[in-house]
């Protein structure tokens, strides 16, 4: 079974580098999701209640929502 952290880093790098032709809103949502997934994975690894994958998923969803809200406020 592959280790979750290197796989998550590779996928995050692929998503961030593919953001060249995105609108400002899409960039902010993607950035929020990537940061949220990273923070969520870290919290999931440190805490005893969640595993890294669940933490990354929850953090990514919350981060994407935060990026969308941030974009709405900036407009």
PQR file with spaces between the fields and no chain letter, atoms N, CA, C, O and H, PARSE charges and radii, in Angstrom:
ATOM       1  N    UNK     1       0.848   -1.185    0.000 -0.4000 1.5000
ATOM       2  CA   UNK     1       0.000    0.000    0.000 -0.0000 2.0000
ATOM       3  C    UNK     1       0.886    1.239    0.000  0.5500 1.7000
ATOM       4  O    UNK     1       1.828    1.315    0.789 -0.5500 1.4000
ATOM       5  N    UNK     2       0.603    2.222   -0.877 -0.4000 1.5000
ATOM       6  CA   UNK     2       1.434    3.426   -0.913 -0.0000 2.0000
ATOM       7  C    UNK     2       1.232    4.271    0.339  0.5500 1.7000
ATOM       8  O    UNK     2       0.163    4.263    0.951 -0.5500 1.4000
ATOM       9  H    UNK     2      -0.162    2.160   -1.518  0.4000 1.0000
ATOM      10  N    UNK     3       2.260    4.983    0.694 -0.4000 1.5000
ATOM      11  CA   UNK     3       2.167    5.870    1.857 -0.0000 2.0000
ATOM      12  C    UNK     3       1.332    7.086    1.497  0.5500 1.7000
ATOM      13  O    UNK     3       1.514    7.645    0.415 -0.5500 1.4000
ATOM      14  H    UNK     3       3.127    4.989    0.197  0.4000 1.0000
ATOM      15  N    UNK     4       0.411    7.522    2.373 -0.4000 1.5000
ATOM      16  CA   UNK     4      -0.529    8.590    2.023 -0.0000 2.0000
ATOM      17  C    UNK     4       0.123    9.961    1.811  0.5500 1.7000
ATOM      18  O    UNK     4      -0.300   10.708    0.928 -0.5500 1.4000
ATOM      19  H    UNK     4       0.263    7.068    3.251  0.4000 1.0000
ATOM      20  N    UNK     5       1.131   10.299    2.596 -0.4000 1.5000
ATOM      21  CA   UNK     5       1.687   11.644    2.491 -0.0000 2.0000
ATOM      22  C    UNK     5       2.356   11.892    1.151  0.5500 1.7000
ATOM      23  O    UNK     5       2.057   12.911    0.529 -0.5500 1.4000
ATOM      24  H    UNK     5       1.474    9.692    3.313  0.4000 1.0000
ATOM      25  N    UNK     6       3.251   11.023    0.657 -0.4000 1.5000
ATOM      26  CA   UNK     6       3.841   11.295   -0.663 -0.0000 2.0000
ATOM      27  C    UNK     6       2.801   11.333   -1.779  0.5500 1.7000
ATOM      28  O    UNK     6       2.912   12.136   -2.705 -0.5500 1.4000
ATOM      29  H    UNK     6       3.494   10.195    1.162  0.4000 1.0000
ATOM      30  N    UNK     7       1.807   10.482   -1.696 -0.4000 1.5000
ATOM      31  CA   UNK     7       0.752   10.483   -2.711 -0.0000 2.0000
ATOM      32  C    UNK     7      -0.011   11.804   -2.657  0.5500 1.7000
ATOM      33  O    UNK     7      -0.305   12.392   -3.697 -0.5500 1.4000
ATOM      34  H    UNK     7       1.716    9.829   -0.944  0.4000 1.0000
ATOM      35  N    UNK     8      -0.332   12.270   -1.462 -0.4000 1.5000
ATOM      36  CA   UNK     8      -1.045   13.543   -1.318 -0.0000 2.0000
ATOM      37  C    UNK     8      -0.206   14.703   -1.838  0.5500 1.7000
ATOM      38  O    UNK     8      -0.740   15.608   -2.480 -0.5500 1.4000
ATOM      39  H    UNK     8      -0.093   11.792   -0.616  0.4000 1.0000
ATOM      40  N    UNK     9       1.085   14.693   -1.575 -0.4000 1.5000
ATOM      41  CA   UNK     9       1.952   15.769   -2.063 -0.0000 2.0000
ATOM      42  C    UNK     9       2.039   15.770   -3.583  0.5500 1.7000
ATOM      43  O    UNK     9       2.010   16.831   -4.206 -0.5500 1.4000
ATOM      44  H    UNK     9       1.519   13.958   -1.054  0.4000 1.0000
ATOM      45  N    UNK    10       2.144   14.607   -4.172 -0.4000 1.5000
ATOM      46  CA   UNK    10       2.215   14.516   -5.632 -0.0000 2.0000
ATOM      47  C    UNK    10       0.915   14.999   -6.266  0.5500 1.7000
ATOM      48  O    UNK    10       0.938   15.738   -7.250 -0.5500 1.4000
ATOM      49  H    UNK    10       2.168   13.745   -3.665  0.4000 1.0000
ATOM      50  N    UNK    11      -0.214   14.583   -5.707 -0.4000 1.5000
ATOM      51  CA   UNK    11      -1.495   15.020   -6.245 -0.0000 2.0000
ATOM      52  C    UNK    11      -1.698   16.520   -6.072  0.5500 1.7000
ATOM      53  O    UNK    11      -2.231   17.180   -6.965 -0.5500 1.4000
ATOM      54  H    UNK    11      -0.234   13.982   -4.908  0.4000 1.0000
ATOM      55  N    UNK    12      -1.282   17.062   -4.937 -0.4000 1.5000
ATOM      56  CA   UNK    12      -1.401   18.506   -4.716 -0.0000 2.0000
ATOM      57  C    UNK    12      -0.544   19.281   -5.705  0.5500 1.7000
ATOM      58  O    UNK    12      -0.987   20.288   -6.257 -0.5500 1.4000
ATOM      59  H    UNK    12      -0.850   16.527   -4.212  0.4000 1.0000
ATOM      60  N    UNK    13       0.680   18.817   -5.932 -0.4000 1.5000
ATOM      61  CA   UNK    13       1.556   19.486   -6.895 -0.0000 2.0000
ATOM      62  C    UNK    13       0.965   19.428   -8.301  0.5500 1.7000
ATOM      63  O    UNK    13       1.034   20.407   -9.044 -0.5500 1.4000
ATOM      64  H    UNK    13       1.040   17.999   -5.484  0.4000 1.0000
ATOM      65  N    UNK    14       0.389   18.295   -8.665 -0.4000 1.5000
ATOM      66  CA   UNK    14      -0.225   18.172   -9.992 -0.0000 2.0000
ATOM      67  C    UNK    14      -1.408   19.122  -10.137  0.5500 1.7000
ATOM      68  O    UNK    14      -1.582   19.741  -11.187 -0.5500 1.4000
ATOM      69  H    UNK    14       0.332   17.500   -8.061  0.4000 1.0000
ATOM      70  N    UNK    15      -2.219   19.238   -9.092 -0.4000 1.5000
ATOM      71  CA   UNK    15      -3.361   20.144   -9.156 -0.0000 2.0000
ATOM      72  C    UNK    15      -2.927   21.601   -9.222  0.5500 1.7000
ATOM      73  O    UNK    15      -3.501   22.387   -9.975 -0.5500 1.4000
ATOM      74  H    UNK    15      -2.078   18.734   -8.240  0.4000 1.0000
ATOM      75  N    UNK    16      -1.934   21.960   -8.451 -0.4000 1.5000
ATOM      76  CA   UNK    16      -1.488   23.353   -8.432 -0.0000 2.0000
ATOM      77  C    UNK    16      -0.822   23.755   -9.744  0.5500 1.7000
ATOM      78  O    UNK    16      -0.985   24.891  -10.191 -0.5500 1.4000
ATOM      79  H    UNK    16      -1.467   21.322   -7.839  0.4000 1.0000
ATOM      80  N    UNK    17      -0.088   22.861  -10.358 -0.4000 1.5000
ATOM      81  CA   UNK    17       0.563   23.208  -11.623 -0.0000 2.0000
ATOM      82  C    UNK    17      -0.414   23.194  -12.787  0.5500 1.7000
ATOM      83  O    UNK    17      -0.123   23.772  -13.833 -0.5500 1.4000
ATOM      84  H    UNK    17       0.044   21.939   -9.995  0.4000 1.0000
ATOM      85  N    UNK    18      -1.551   22.556  -12.636 -0.4000 1.5000
ATOM      86  CA   UNK    18      -2.533   22.547  -13.715 -0.0000 2.0000
ATOM      87  C    UNK    18      -3.451   23.766  -13.665  0.5500 1.7000
ATOM      88  O    UNK    18      -4.375   23.872  -14.472 -0.5500 1.4000
ATOM      89  H    UNK    18      -1.788   22.086  -11.786  0.4000 1.0000
ATOM      90  N    UNK    19      -3.216   24.665  -12.753 -0.4000 1.5000
ATOM      91  CA   UNK    19      -4.101   25.808  -12.555 -0.0000 2.0000
ATOM      92  C    UNK    19      -3.747   27.005  -13.437  0.5500 1.7000
ATOM      93  O    UNK    19      -4.130   28.131  -13.121 -0.5500 1.4000
ATOM      94  H    UNK    19      -2.466   24.579  -12.098  0.4000 1.0000
ATOM      95  N    UNK    20      -3.038   26.788  -14.513 -0.4000 1.5000
ATOM      96  CA   UNK    20      -2.565   27.900  -15.336 -0.0000 2.0000
ATOM      97  C    UNK    20      -3.689   28.621  -16.077  0.5500 1.7000
ATOM      98  O    UNK    20      -3.622   29.840  -16.239 -0.5500 1.4000
ATOM      99  H    UNK    20      -2.726   25.873  -14.769  0.4000 1.0000
ATOM     100  N    UNK    21      -4.691   27.925  -16.519 -0.4000 1.5000
ATOM     101  CA   UNK    21      -5.765   28.529  -17.306 -0.0000 2.0000
ATOM     102  C    UNK    21      -7.066   28.623  -16.526  0.5500 1.7000
ATOM     103  O    UNK    21      -8.143   28.445  -17.093 -0.5500 1.4000
ATOM     104  H    UNK    21      -4.745   26.935  -16.388  0.4000 1.0000
ATOM     105  N    UNK    22      -6.978   28.894  -15.253 -0.4000 1.5000
ATOM     106  CA   UNK    22      -8.173   28.942  -14.422 -0.0000 2.0000
ATOM     107  C    UNK    22      -8.557   30.389  -14.133  0.5500 1.7000
ATOM     108  O    UNK    22      -7.729   31.299  -14.180 -0.5500 1.4000
ATOM     109  H    UNK    22      -6.102   29.038  -14.792  0.4000 1.0000
ATOM     110  N    UNK    23      -9.833   30.568  -13.834 -0.4000 1.5000
ATOM     111  CA   UNK    23     -10.288   31.890  -13.418 -0.0000 2.0000
ATOM     112  C    UNK    23      -9.785   32.164  -12.001  0.5500 1.7000
ATOM     113  O    UNK    23      -9.287   31.264  -11.325 -0.5500 1.4000
ATOM     114  H    UNK    23     -10.506   29.829  -13.795  0.4000 1.0000
ATOM     115  N    UNK    24      -9.916   33.376  -11.574 -0.4000 1.5000
ATOM     116  CA   UNK    24      -9.474   33.762  -10.225 -0.0000 2.0000
ATOM     117  C    UNK    24     -10.258   32.981   -9.165  0.5500 1.7000
ATOM     118  O    UNK    24      -9.687   32.553   -8.162 -0.5500 1.4000
ATOM     119  H    UNK    24     -10.320   34.108  -12.124  0.4000 1.0000
ATOM     120  N    UNK    25     -11.546   32.797   -9.383 -0.4000 1.5000
ATOM     121  CA   UNK    25     -12.373   32.041   -8.443 -0.0000 2.0000
ATOM     122  C    UNK    25     -11.898   30.602   -8.338  0.5500 1.7000
ATOM     123  O    UNK    25     -11.768   30.069   -7.235 -0.5500 1.4000
ATOM     124  H    UNK    25     -12.009   33.144  -10.197  0.4000 1.0000
ATOM     125  N    UNK    26     -11.640   29.972   -9.469 -0.4000 1.5000
ATOM     126  CA   UNK    26     -11.185   28.589   -9.471 -0.0000 2.0000
ATOM     127  C    UNK    26      -9.827   28.453   -8.778  0.5500 1.7000
ATOM     128  O    UNK    26      -9.593   27.487   -8.052 -0.5500 1.4000
ATOM     129  H    UNK    26     -11.745   30.404  -10.365  0.4000 1.0000
ATOM     130  N    UNK    27      -8.935   29.418   -9.002 -0.4000 1.5000
ATOM     131  CA   UNK    27      -7.635   29.382   -8.351 -0.0000 2.0000
ATOM     132  C    UNK    27      -7.769   29.479   -6.836  0.5500 1.7000
ATOM     133  O    UNK    27      -7.088   28.765   -6.100 -0.5500 1.4000
ATOM     134  H    UNK    27      -9.125   30.203   -9.592  0.4000 1.0000
ATOM     135  N    UNK    28      -8.644   30.359   -6.374 -0.4000 1.5000
ATOM     136  CA   UNK    28      -8.817   30.524   -4.932 -0.0000 2.0000
ATOM     137  C    UNK    28      -9.441   29.291   -4.292  0.5500 1.7000
ATOM     138  O    UNK    28      -9.052   28.902   -3.191 -0.5500 1.4000
ATOM     139  H    UNK    28      -9.198   30.940   -6.972  0.4000 1.0000
ATOM     140  N    UNK    29     -10.406   28.671   -4.969 -0.4000 1.5000
ATOM     141  CA   UNK    29     -11.017   27.458   -4.438 -0.0000 2.0000
ATOM     142  C    UNK    29      -9.993   26.333   -4.400  0.5500 1.7000
ATOM     143  O    UNK    29      -9.917   25.598   -3.416 -0.5500 1.4000
ATOM     144  H    UNK    29     -10.722   28.987   -5.863  0.4000 1.0000
ATOM     145  N    UNK    30      -9.203   26.192   -5.464 -0.4000 1.5000
ATOM     146  CA   UNK    30      -8.191   25.140   -5.505 -0.0000 2.0000
ATOM     147  C    UNK    30      -7.117   25.361   -4.450  0.5500 1.7000
ATOM     148  O    UNK    30      -6.687   24.409   -3.799 -0.5500 1.4000
ATOM     149  H    UNK    30      -9.265   26.789   -6.264  0.4000 1.0000
ATOM     150  N    UNK    31      -6.684   26.585   -4.275 -0.4000 1.5000
ATOM     151  CA   UNK    31      -5.685   26.885   -3.254 -0.0000 2.0000
ATOM     152  C    UNK    31      -6.238   26.597   -1.865  0.5500 1.7000
ATOM     153  O    UNK    31      -5.551   26.007   -1.031 -0.5500 1.4000
ATOM     154  H    UNK    31      -7.033   27.358   -4.804  0.4000 1.0000
ATOM     155  N    UNK    32      -7.469   27.010   -1.614 -0.4000 1.5000
ATOM     156  CA   UNK    32      -8.096   26.729   -0.320 -0.0000 2.0000
ATOM     157  C    UNK    32      -8.221   25.243   -0.062  0.5500 1.7000
ATOM     158  O    UNK    32      -7.989   24.779    1.054 -0.5500 1.4000
ATOM     159  H    UNK    32      -8.027   27.489   -2.291  0.4000 1.0000
ATOM     160  N    UNK    33      -8.592   24.488   -1.100 -0.4000 1.5000
ATOM     161  CA   UNK    33      -8.721   23.042   -0.947 -0.0000 2.0000
ATOM     162  C    UNK    33      -7.367   22.390   -0.678  0.5500 1.7000
ATOM     163  O    UNK    33      -7.266   21.490    0.156 -0.5500 1.4000
ATOM     164  H    UNK    33      -8.781   24.865   -2.007  0.4000 1.0000
ATOM     165  N    UNK    34      -6.331   22.837   -1.378 -0.4000 1.5000
ATOM     166  CA   UNK    34      -5.004   22.252   -1.185 -0.0000 2.0000
ATOM     167  C    UNK    34      -4.462   22.549    0.206  0.5500 1.7000
ATOM     168  O    UNK    34      -3.931   21.659    0.871 -0.5500 1.4000
ATOM     169  H    UNK    34      -6.412   23.568   -2.055  0.4000 1.0000
ATOM     170  N    UNK    35      -4.595   23.790    0.644 -0.4000 1.5000
ATOM     171  CA   UNK    35      -4.124   24.155    1.981 -0.0000 2.0000
ATOM     172  C    UNK    35      -4.945   23.430    3.046  0.5500 1.7000
ATOM     173  O    UNK    35      -4.395   22.912    4.018 -0.5500 1.4000
ATOM     174  H    UNK    35      -5.026   24.512    0.104  0.4000 1.0000
ATOM     175  N    UNK    36      -6.256   23.397    2.857 -0.4000 1.5000
ATOM     176  CA   UNK    36      -7.123   22.704    3.808 -0.0000 2.0000
ATOM     177  C    UNK    36      -6.816   21.217    3.892  0.5500 1.7000
ATOM     178  O    UNK    36      -6.828   20.640    4.980 -0.5500 1.4000
ATOM     179  H    UNK    36      -6.703   23.817    2.067  0.4000 1.0000
ATOM     180  N    UNK    37      -6.541   20.593    2.753 -0.4000 1.5000
ATOM     181  CA   UNK    37      -6.207   19.175    2.751 -0.0000 2.0000
ATOM     182  C    UNK    37      -4.892   18.922    3.471  0.5500 1.7000
ATOM     183  O    UNK    37      -4.761   17.943    4.206 -0.5500 1.4000
ATOM     184  H    UNK    37      -6.532   21.062    1.870  0.4000 1.0000
ATOM     185  N    UNK    38      -3.925   19.797    3.263 -0.4000 1.5000
ATOM     186  CA   UNK    38      -2.642   19.645    3.955 -0.0000 2.0000
ATOM     187  C    UNK    38      -2.784   19.805    5.457  0.5500 1.7000
ATOM     188  O    UNK    38      -2.247   19.008    6.227 -0.5500 1.4000
ATOM     189  H    UNK    38      -4.032   20.592    2.666  0.4000 1.0000
ATOM     190  N    UNK    39      -3.500   20.825    5.867 -0.4000 1.5000
ATOM     191  CA   UNK    39      -3.710   21.052    7.298 -0.0000 2.0000
ATOM     192  C    UNK    39      -4.537   19.919    7.901  0.5500 1.7000
ATOM     193  O    UNK    39      -4.244   19.441    8.996 -0.5500 1.4000
ATOM     194  H    UNK    39      -3.936   21.472    5.241  0.4000 1.0000
ATOM     195  N    UNK    40      -5.567   19.498    7.178 -0.4000 1.5000
ATOM     196  CA   UNK    40      -6.410   18.403    7.670 -0.0000 2.0000
ATOM     197  C    UNK    40      -5.639   17.105    7.801  0.5500 1.7000
ATOM     198  O    UNK    40      -5.843   16.359    8.759 -0.5500 1.4000
ATOM     199  H    UNK    40      -5.805   19.887    6.287  0.4000 1.0000
ATOM     200  N    UNK    41      -4.754   16.823    6.852 -0.4000 1.5000
ATOM     201  CA   UNK    41      -3.938   15.614    6.939 -0.0000 2.0000
ATOM     202  C    UNK    41      -2.988   15.687    8.130  0.5500 1.7000
ATOM     203  O    UNK    41      -2.767   14.692    8.820 -0.5500 1.4000
ATOM     204  H    UNK    41      -4.589   17.429    6.074  0.4000 1.0000
ATOM     205  N    UNK    42      -2.432   16.867    8.364 -0.4000 1.5000
ATOM     206  CA   UNK    42      -1.550   17.044    9.520 -0.0000 2.0000
ATOM     207  C    UNK    42      -2.281   16.860   10.832  0.5500 1.7000
ATOM     208  O    UNK    42      -1.786   16.193   11.741 -0.5500 1.4000
ATOM     209  H    UNK    42      -2.612   17.676    7.804  0.4000 1.0000
ATOM     210  N    UNK    43      -3.450   17.446   10.930 -0.4000 1.5000
ATOM     211  CA   UNK    43      -4.240   17.289   12.150 -0.0000 2.0000
ATOM     212  C    UNK    43      -4.670   15.828   12.317  0.5500 1.7000
ATOM     213  O    UNK    43      -4.660   15.297   13.428 -0.5500 1.4000
ATOM     214  H    UNK    43      -3.853   17.987   10.192  0.4000 1.0000
ATOM     215  N    UNK    44      -5.043   15.187   11.215 -0.4000 1.5000
ATOM     216  CA   UNK    44      -5.437   13.791   11.288 -0.0000 2.0000
ATOM     217  C    UNK    44      -4.295   12.886   11.719  0.5500 1.7000
ATOM     218  O    UNK    44      -4.510   11.894   12.416 -0.5500 1.4000
ATOM     219  H    UNK    44      -5.051   15.619   10.313  0.4000 1.0000
ATOM     220  N    UNK    45      -3.073   13.229   11.302 -0.4000 1.5000
ATOM     221  CA   UNK    45      -1.912   12.428   11.688 -0.0000 2.0000
ATOM     222  C    UNK    45      -1.565   12.609   13.152  0.5500 1.7000
ATOM     223  O    UNK    45      -1.134   11.661   13.809 -0.5500 1.4000
ATOM     224  H    UNK    45      -2.898   14.034   10.735  0.4000 1.0000
ATOM     225  N    UNK    46      -1.748   13.806   13.667 -0.4000 1.5000
ATOM     226  CA   UNK    46      -1.376   14.111   15.051 -0.0000 2.0000
ATOM     227  C    UNK    46      -2.458   13.672   16.034  0.5500 1.7000
ATOM     228  O    UNK    46      -2.155   13.151   17.108 -0.5500 1.4000
ATOM     229  H    UNK    46      -2.098   14.576   13.133  0.4000 1.0000
ATOM     230  N    UNK    47      -3.714   13.882   15.664 -0.4000 1.5000
ATOM     231  CA   UNK    47      -4.800   13.540   16.584 -0.0000 2.0000
ATOM     232  C    UNK    47      -5.032   12.039   16.586  0.5500 1.7000
ATOM     233  O    UNK    47      -4.639   11.334   15.657 -0.5500 1.4000
ATOM     234  H    UNK    47      -3.960   14.304   14.792  0.4000 1.0000
ATOM     235  N    UNK    48      -5.654   11.579   17.607 -0.4000 1.5000
ATOM     236  CA   UNK    48      -5.947   10.162   17.686 -0.0000 2.0000
ATOM     237  C    UNK    48      -7.287    9.795   17.092  0.5500 1.7000
ATOM     238  O    UNK    48      -7.564    8.611   16.901 -0.5500 1.4000
ATOM     239  H    UNK    48      -5.973   12.152   18.362  0.4000 1.0000
ATOM     240  N    UNK    49      -8.122   10.762   16.796 -0.4000 1.5000
ATOM     241  CA   UNK    49      -9.478   10.479   16.365 -0.0000 2.0000
ATOM     242  C    UNK    49      -9.643   10.243   14.874  0.5500 1.7000
ATOM     243  O    UNK    49     -10.495    9.452   14.471 -0.5500 1.4000
ATOM     244  H    UNK    49      -7.897   11.724   16.951  0.4000 1.0000
ATOM     245  N    UNK    50      -8.848   10.909   14.047 -0.4000 1.5000
ATOM     246  CA   UNK    50      -8.984   10.804   12.599 -0.0000 2.0000
ATOM     247  C    UNK    50      -7.713   10.229   11.989  0.5500 1.7000
ATOM     248  O    UNK    50      -6.628   10.380   12.550 -0.5500 1.4000
ATOM     249  H    UNK    50      -8.156   11.552   14.375  0.4000 1.0000
ATOM     250  N    UNK    51      -7.844    9.580   10.858 -0.4000 1.5000
ATOM     251  CA   UNK    51      -6.643    9.197   10.130 -0.0000 2.0000
ATOM     252  C    UNK    51      -6.306   10.312    9.134  0.5500 1.7000
ATOM     253  O    UNK    51      -7.080   11.257    8.976 -0.5500 1.4000
ATOM     254  H    UNK    51      -8.726    9.457   10.402  0.4000 1.0000
ATOM     255  N    UNK    52      -5.169   10.207    8.474 -0.4000 1.5000
ATOM     256  CA   UNK    52      -4.725   11.267    7.569 -0.0000 2.0000
ATOM     257  C    UNK    52      -5.669   11.471    6.396  0.5500 1.7000
ATOM     258  O    UNK    52      -5.939   12.608    6.009 -0.5500 1.4000
ATOM     259  H    UNK    52      -4.540    9.440    8.603  0.4000 1.0000
ATOM     260  N    UNK    53      -6.168   10.397    5.835 -0.4000 1.5000
ATOM     261  CA   UNK    53      -7.058   10.504    4.677 -0.0000 2.0000
ATOM     262  C    UNK    53      -8.349   11.222    4.998  0.5500 1.7000
ATOM     263  O    UNK    53      -8.798   12.079    4.237 -0.5500 1.4000
ATOM     264  H    UNK    53      -5.950    9.474    6.149  0.4000 1.0000
ATOM     265  N    UNK    54      -8.943   10.875    6.123 -0.4000 1.5000
ATOM     266  CA   UNK    54     -10.188   11.533    6.534 -0.0000 2.0000
ATOM     267  C    UNK    54      -9.935   13.003    6.843  0.5500 1.7000
ATOM     268  O    UNK    54     -10.719   13.872    6.460 -0.5500 1.4000
ATOM     269  H    UNK    54      -8.578   10.179    6.741  0.4000 1.0000
ATOM     270  N    UNK    55      -8.839   13.272    7.535 -0.4000 1.5000
ATOM     271  CA   UNK    55      -8.491   14.664    7.831 -0.0000 2.0000
ATOM     272  C    UNK    55      -8.264   15.475    6.573  0.5500 1.7000
ATOM     273  O    UNK    55      -8.691   16.627    6.485 -0.5500 1.4000
ATOM     274  H    UNK    55      -8.202   12.567    7.846  0.4000 1.0000
ATOM     275  N    UNK    56      -7.587   14.876    5.588 -0.4000 1.5000
ATOM     276  CA   UNK    56      -7.340   15.577    4.326 -0.0000 2.0000
ATOM     277  C    UNK    56      -8.641   15.835    3.574  0.5500 1.7000
ATOM     278  O    UNK    56      -8.821   16.906    2.994 -0.5500 1.4000
ATOM     279  H    UNK    56      -7.240   13.941    5.658  0.4000 1.0000
ATOM     280  N    UNK    57      -9.538   14.869    3.582 -0.4000 1.5000
ATOM     281  CA   UNK    57     -10.815   15.033    2.898 -0.0000 2.0000
ATOM     282  C    UNK    57     -11.651   16.135    3.536  0.5500 1.7000
ATOM     283  O    UNK    57     -12.175   17.008    2.843 -0.5500 1.4000
ATOM     284  H    UNK    57      -9.391   13.999    4.053  0.4000 1.0000
ATOM     285  N    UNK    58     -11.771   16.089    4.852 -0.4000 1.5000
ATOM     286  CA   UNK    58     -12.549   17.116    5.560 -0.0000 2.0000
ATOM     287  C    UNK    58     -11.897   18.489    5.391  0.5500 1.7000
ATOM     288  O    UNK    58     -12.583   19.473    5.114 -0.5500 1.4000
ATOM     289  H    UNK    58     -11.346   15.380    5.414  0.4000 1.0000
ATOM     290  N    UNK    59     -10.582   18.553    5.557 -0.4000 1.5000
ATOM     291  CA   UNK    59      -9.876   19.824    5.392 -0.0000 2.0000
ATOM     292  C    UNK    59      -9.987   20.374    3.984  0.5500 1.7000
ATOM     293  O    UNK    59     -10.122   21.584    3.799 -0.5500 1.4000
ATOM     294  H    UNK    59     -10.025   17.753    5.782  0.4000 1.0000
ATOM     295  N    UNK    60      -9.930   19.495    2.981 -0.4000 1.5000
ATOM     296  CA   UNK    60     -10.057   19.943    1.597 -0.0000 2.0000
ATOM     297  C    UNK    60     -11.416   20.533    1.298  0.5500 1.7000
ATOM     298  O    UNK    60     -11.522   21.545    0.606 -0.5500 1.4000
ATOM     299  H    UNK    60      -9.819   18.513    3.131  0.4000 1.0000
ATOM     300  N    UNK    61     -12.454   19.906    1.815 -0.4000 1.5000
ATOM     301  CA   UNK    61     -13.813   20.418    1.600 -0.0000 2.0000
ATOM     302  C    UNK    61     -13.988   21.764    2.297  0.5500 1.7000
ATOM     303  O    UNK    61     -14.535   22.704    1.720 -0.5500 1.4000
ATOM     304  H    UNK    61     -12.368   19.083    2.377  0.4000 1.0000
ATOM     305  N    UNK    62     -13.526   21.848    3.531 -0.4000 1.5000
ATOM     306  CA   UNK    62     -13.638   23.117    4.265 -0.0000 2.0000
ATOM     307  C    UNK    62     -12.793   24.198    3.603  0.5500 1.7000
ATOM     308  O    UNK    62     -13.226   25.346    3.495 -0.5500 1.4000
ATOM     309  H    UNK    62     -13.082   21.085    4.000  0.4000 1.0000
ATOM     310  N    UNK    63     -11.586   23.837    3.160 -0.4000 1.5000
ATOM     311  CA   UNK    63     -10.719   24.802    2.492 -0.0000 2.0000
ATOM     312  C    UNK    63     -11.301   25.300    1.179  0.5500 1.7000
ATOM     313  O    UNK    63     -11.193   26.486    0.866 -0.5500 1.4000
ATOM     314  H    UNK    63     -11.235   22.904    3.248  0.4000 1.0000
ATOM     315  N    UNK    64     -11.920   24.407    0.404 -0.4000 1.5000
ATOM     316  CA   UNK    64     -12.548   24.827   -0.847 -0.0000 2.0000
ATOM     317  C    UNK    64     -13.692   25.801   -0.575  0.5500 1.7000
ATOM     318  O    UNK    64     -13.851   26.799   -1.278 -0.5500 1.4000
ATOM     319  H    UNK    64     -12.007   23.444    0.659  0.4000 1.0000
ATOM     320  N    UNK    65     -14.485   25.499    0.451 -0.4000 1.5000
ATOM     321  CA   UNK    65     -15.554   26.423    0.835 -0.0000 2.0000
ATOM     322  C    UNK    65     -15.010   27.763    1.284  0.5500 1.7000
ATOM     323  O    UNK    65     -15.555   28.813    0.944 -0.5500 1.4000
ATOM     324  H    UNK    65     -14.356   24.688    1.022  0.4000 1.0000
ATOM     325  N    UNK    66     -13.931   27.721    2.049 -0.4000 1.5000
ATOM     326  CA   UNK    66     -13.300   28.967    2.491 -0.0000 2.0000
ATOM     327  C    UNK    66     -12.765   29.777    1.324  0.5500 1.7000
ATOM     328  O    UNK    66     -12.889   31.002    1.315 -0.5500 1.4000
ATOM     329  H    UNK    66     -13.488   26.868    2.325  0.4000 1.0000
ATOM     330  N    UNK    67     -12.169   29.111    0.334 -0.4000 1.5000
ATOM     331  CA   UNK    67     -11.670   29.804   -0.850 -0.0000 2.0000
ATOM     332  C    UNK    67     -12.793   30.443   -1.648  0.5500 1.7000
ATOM     333  O    UNK    67     -12.631   31.536   -2.190 -0.5500 1.4000
ATOM     334  H    UNK    67     -12.068   28.116    0.341  0.4000 1.0000
ATOM     335  N    UNK    68     -13.922   29.771   -1.721 -0.4000 1.5000
ATOM     336  CA   UNK    68     -15.075   30.312   -2.427 -0.0000 2.0000
ATOM     337  C    UNK    68     -15.654   31.530   -1.696  0.5500 1.7000
ATOM     338  O    UNK    68     -16.018   32.525   -2.324 -0.5500 1.4000
ATOM     339  H    UNK    68     -14.054   28.883   -1.281  0.4000 1.0000
ATOM     340  N    UNK    69     -15.733   31.440   -0.397 -0.4000 1.5000
ATOM     341  CA   UNK    69     -16.221   32.577    0.410 -0.0000 2.0000
ATOM     342  C    UNK    69     -15.261   33.753    0.293  0.5500 1.7000
ATOM     343  O    UNK    69     -15.688   34.897    0.137 -0.5500 1.4000
ATOM     344  H    UNK    69     -15.438   30.632    0.112  0.4000 1.0000
ATOM     345  N    UNK    70     -13.955   33.468    0.369 -0.4000 1.5000
ATOM     346  CA   UNK    70     -12.946   34.532    0.238 -0.0000 2.0000
ATOM     347  C    UNK    70     -13.079   35.226   -1.111  0.5500 1.7000
ATOM     348  O    UNK    70     -12.998   36.452   -1.190 -0.5500 1.4000
ATOM     349  H    UNK    70     -13.608   32.538    0.495  0.4000 1.0000
ATOM     350  N    UNK    71     -13.283   34.456   -2.164 -0.4000 1.5000
ATOM     351  CA   UNK    71     -13.437   35.040   -3.487 -0.0000 2.0000
ATOM     352  C    UNK    71     -14.680   35.930   -3.569  0.5500 1.7000
ATOM     353  O    UNK    71     -14.644   37.000   -4.177 -0.5500 1.4000
ATOM     354  H    UNK    71     -13.349   33.460   -2.100  0.4000 1.0000
ATOM     355  N    UNK    72     -15.774   35.484   -2.957 -0.4000 1.5000
ATOM     356  CA   UNK    72     -17.009   36.265   -2.967 -0.0000 2.0000
ATOM     357  C    UNK    72     -16.834   37.591   -2.228  0.5500 1.7000
ATOM     358  O    UNK    72     -17.393   38.611   -2.630 -0.5500 1.4000
ATOM     359  H    UNK    72     -15.803   34.615   -2.463  0.4000 1.0000
ATOM     360  N    UNK    73     -16.053   37.571   -1.143 -0.4000 1.5000
ATOM     361  CA   UNK    73     -15.818   38.793   -0.383 -0.0000 2.0000
ATOM     362  C    UNK    73     -14.924   39.757   -1.164  0.5500 1.7000
ATOM     363  O    UNK    73     -15.110   40.972   -1.105 -0.5500 1.4000
ATOM     364  H    UNK    73     -15.599   36.742   -0.816  0.4000 1.0000
ATOM     365  N    UNK    74     -13.953   39.207   -1.896 -0.4000 1.5000
ATOM     366  CA   UNK    74     -13.021   40.046   -2.654 -0.0000 2.0000
ATOM     367  C    UNK    74     -13.661   40.716   -3.863  0.5500 1.7000
ATOM     368  O    UNK    74     -13.159   41.733   -4.341 -0.5500 1.4000
ATOM     369  H    UNK    74     -13.802   38.220   -1.944  0.4000 1.0000
ATOM     370  N    UNK    75     -14.761   40.162   -4.365 -0.4000 1.5000
ATOM     371  CA   UNK    75     -15.397   40.732   -5.568 -0.0000 2.0000
ATOM     372  C    UNK    75     -16.245   41.914   -5.245  0.5500 1.7000
ATOM     373  O    UNK    75     -16.847   42.506   -6.142 -0.5500 1.4000
ATOM     374  H    UNK    75     -15.169   39.336   -3.976  0.4000 1.0000
